[in-house]
């Protein structure tokens, strides 16, 4: 079995709050972390499954050039790319939640 292409893998977040699953205290402070953590895991599983099903392509260019008559390969690569982007966005959001607000703009208004 070959390793999945590097371009389609969802990158690992830094070993910080964004990497571990939220615990009770985290969820009490920021309940939105629960579904965000679930989404991060789902993105990783989706990307891994697509990598295993379409191991021949490592980039969008390869999908277009090597398998022009296979729309599922092209779409799989596009999904992998979007999963990676969304994963990165969620990591940034979790890191922003874990850092103290500079001017109080992010604090609760209610």
Residue, then its C-alpha position, 0 to 999 in steps of 0.5 A: x500500500x502506498x502513502x497518500x499523496x502529500x498534496x491531498x493530505x489535510x495538514x496536521x495542526x500545531x501541537x496545541x489547543x487546536x490539535x486536542x479534542x476539547x474537554x469539559x472545561x473547554x466546552x463550558x467556555x466555548x461550546x462551539x469547539x465541540x462541533x468544530x472538533x467533530x468537523x476537523x476529524x470528519x475532514x481528516x477521514x474524508x481526505x484519507x478515504x479519498x486518498x485511498x480511493x484515488x491514489x494515482x493523483x497528487x494534484x489537481x493538474x495530475x487529475x486533469x492531465x492523467x485522468x481527463x475522462x474521470x470526473x470523480x478523480x478530479x472532483x475527489x482532488x477538489x474535495x481534498x483541496x477544500x478539506x485542507x483549506x477548511x481544516x486550516x481555517x478551523x485551526x486558525x479559529x480554534x487558535x484565535x479562541x485560545x488566545x486572549x482578546x486584545x481589546x475585548x472585541x471578541x468577548x461575549x456581549x450578552 
